[in-house]
Amino acid sequence: MATNATPEAPTEVRVEIYDDYDSFLKQAIREYYSRGWKSRRGNFIALVIASGQIVSMAADSVKDGSGLKKAAFGAAGVVALRFGLRYFLSGPVGLLLSAAVVASAIGYLVKHQKEITTKVGPYKTLITDTRSKFEEIQGGYRAGRYDSAGRNLMVDGLLKRLLEQIDEV
């Protein structure tokens, strides 16, 4: 199953986005990245931070030992951003994510910290509102008000609205 974020940027939609909000949010971040994150770096970095997934991914990497050495050097924030970006952008997009891109994102974060941090709050609000709408759709599906095709169509619409609202914030 595939969908188009824009006519120029086809992205593969994973089936789990219709059942799980975290998967839905990761798909939104992947699509936002594929739409040209370089022209909207501040928005992208703020979105990744606001999603709240970076900390859990960094914690997982420390628990399994893969991030322990880097975390021990006191670069927890940088490690969290790196692991968060790698996690969210795994797959074909992740292959394009090189060390230079990560360094560029971290450099941008340092230089534009104030701009990015002002966007994190509104993005968190947007993510919370979108979660509520997602849960309403899931509740309707579980209650039998929608079939799976109807639910999937509504989730696709919610994803599209979220992506539009990210740039409006």
C-alpha positions in Angstrom: 0.0 0.0 0.0 1.5 3.4 -0.9 0.3 7.0 -0.7 1.7 10.2 -2.0 2.7 12.9 0.4 3.0 15.2 -2.7 3.1 14.2 -6.3 6.9 14.4 -6.2 7.4 12.5 -3.0 5.8 9.1 -2.8 6.2 7.4 0.5 5.3 3.9 1.6 2.6 3.8 4.3 3.0 1.1 6.8 -0.2 -0.7 7.8 0.5 -0.3 11.5 -0.2 3.5 11.2 -3.9 2.7 11.2 -3.7 0.9 14.6 -1.0 2.6 16.6 -0.5 6.3 17.2 3.2 6.1 17.6 3.5 4.4 14.2 1.2 7.1 12.8 3.4 9.9 14.2 6.6 8.2 12.9 5.0 8.0 9.5 4.2 11.7 9.7 7.8 12.5 10.5 9.0 10.3 7.7 6.7 12.1 5.2 7.7 15.5 6.5 11.3 14.5 6.0 10.7 13.3 2.5 9.0 16.5 1.6 12.3 18.4 1.9 13.4 18.7 5.4 16.5 20.8 4.4 14.3 23.7 3.5 12.5 23.5 6.8 15.2 22.2 9.2 13.9 24.1 12.2 10.4 22.8 11.8 11.7 19.2 11.3 14.0 19.3 14.3 11.3 20.9 16.5 8.8 18.2 15.3 11.2 15.4 16.2 11.9 16.9 19.6 8.2 17.6 20.3 7.2 14.1 19.3 8.8 12.9 22.6 10.2 9.8 20.9 13.8 10.8 21.0 14.3 10.3 24.7 12.8 6.8 24.7 14.9 5.8 21.7 18.0 7.1 23.3 17.1 5.3 26.6 16.6 2.1 24.6 19.9 2.5 22.9 21.6 3.0 26.3 19.8 0.0 27.8 20.9 -2.3 25.0 24.5 -0.9 25.1 24.6 0.6 21.6 24.6 4.2 22.9 26.3 3.6 26.2 29.8 4.7 25.1 28.6 8.0 23.5 26.3 8.8 26.4 29.2 8.3 28.8 31.0 11.0 27.0 28.3 13.5 28.1 26.8 14.0 24.7 23.3 12.8 25.7 21.5 15.5 23.8 23.4 14.9 20.6 23.1 11.2 21.0 19.3 11.5 21.6 19.0 13.6 18.4 21.1 11.2 16.4 19.3 8.1 17.6 15.9 9.8 17.3 16.6 10.8 13.7 18.0 7.4 12.8 14.9 5.6 14.4 12.3 7.8 12.7 14.0 7.8 9.4 14.9 4.1 9.2 14.5 2.4 5.9 15.2 3.9 2.5 15.2 7.4 3.9 17.5 6.3 6.7 20.1 5.2 4.2 20.3 8.7 2.9 20.8 10.0 6.4 24.6 10.2 6.7 26.8 11.5 9.5 27.1 14.8 7.6 23.3 15.2 7.7 23.2 14.5 11.4 26.0 16.9 12.0 24.3 19.5 9.9 21.0 19.0 11.9 22.9 19.3 15.2 24.8 22.4 14.0 21.5 23.9 12.9 20.0 23.1 16.3 22.8 24.8 18.1 22.7 27.9 15.9 18.9 28.2 15.9 18.1 26.9 19.3 15.7 29.8 20.2 13.8 29.5 17.0 13.4 25.7 17.4 12.5 25.8 21.0 9.7 28.3 20.3 8.2 25.7 17.9 8.4 22.7 20.2 5.5 23.8 22.4 3.0 24.4 19.6 4.1 21.2 18.0 3.5 19.3 21.2 0.0 20.8 21.3 -0.6 19.8 17.7 0.6 16.3 18.4 -1.7 16.0 21.5 -4.7 17.3 19.5 -3.9 14.9 16.7 -3.6 12.0 19.2 -7.1 12.8 20.5 -8.5 12.8 17.0 -6.7 9.5 16.2 -8.2 7.9 19.3 -11.7 9.1 18.4 -11.3 7.4 15.0 -10.0 4.2 16.7 -12.9 4.3 19.1 -15.4 4.6 16.3 -13.7 1.7 14.5 -13.7 -0.5 17.6 -17.4 0.4 18.3 -18.3 -0.8 14.7 -19.2 2.7 13.4 -16.6 2.4 10.7 -15.2 -0.4 8.7 -11.4 -0.7 8.2 -11.6 1.1 4.9 -13.4 4.0 6.4 -11.0 4.1 9.3 -8.0 4.0 7.1 -9.4 6.8 4.9 -10.0 9.0 8.0 -6.5 8.2 9.3 -5.0 9.1 5.9 -6.9 12.4 6.1 -5.7 13.1 9.6 -2.1 12.4 8.5 -2.5 14.9 5.6 -4.0 17.5 7.9 -1.2 17.0 10.5 1.5 17.6 7.8 -0.3 20.7 6.6 -0.6 22.1 10.1 3.1 21.5 10.9 4.1 24.3 8.5 1.2 26.6 9.6 2.4 26.6 13.2 
